[in-house]
Amino acid sequence: MTREPQPVPRPDWSPLPHEGCVNVDGRVLLVRDGLGLAMLRFAPQGTTHEHAAPHDIDVIYLEGEGFISIEDRVNAFAAGQWMTWPAGRVHRLWTANRGMITLMVERM
């Protein structure tokens, strides 16, 4: 058990480092014991790249509105909602004319 405050892995907003990600910044809040927490901030017309992950990811919308896909299924998404991306399934987030902020909970 940690008895002293620890630094956040990536506390400042910075552009996502993946090709195909446009107008999206992220910050990594915690990575430990099979759990990862990160925030994504989307400007209008922002998008992540379409990809799959080897573990489940819960996406929680904190502010704004946008879209979420799992393979060929697309849903509108807004603040106060959440959805799980199952492991191994292709997924993506994007916005239209408004921005959004999400909390990403990765169970690694």
PyMOL commands that set and color helices and strands:
alter all, ss='L'
color gray80, all
select strands_A, chain A and resi 10-15+22-32+35-47+57-70+73-78+82-85+91-94+100-107
alter strands_A, ss='S'
color yellow, strands_A
deselect
rebuild
show_as cartoon
